[in-house]
């Protein structure tokens, strides 16, 4: 089961962070069809947020066809976003972890690493389009 966390410096609202975390878990194969998302009351207790925030996130995921609510039971994954094999993702994760170690050794802090990655990712995406 996924465990949510909030980052006050992310620039995203709490509900958007929850949606993003579920989407990432679906893409990475950490959540699969039939898996249950945490109950709203449990997320509220864990993160100390308004229940409507969690409900809004779950409704958006439901609207996107990724989850379905079963009244009185919970919210369950109905589709995945897995774009690659788990084995391939594991190897890529190891490469990325090695890169992160190099970036930290080069003196980059978390925000600098994120900025470098994001700008490089976007530049590469633009080159693919052109």
HUBELLIN-V868142 format. One record per helix or strand. SS is the DSSP state (2 for helix, 1 for strand). FROM is the first residue (numbers start at 1). TO is the last residue. If there is no record, write none. Layout:
{{SS,FROM,TO} {SS,FROM,TO}}
This chain:
{{2,14,27} {1,36,36} {2,40,47} {2,51,63} {1,67,70} {1,74,77} {2,86,105} {2,110,129}}
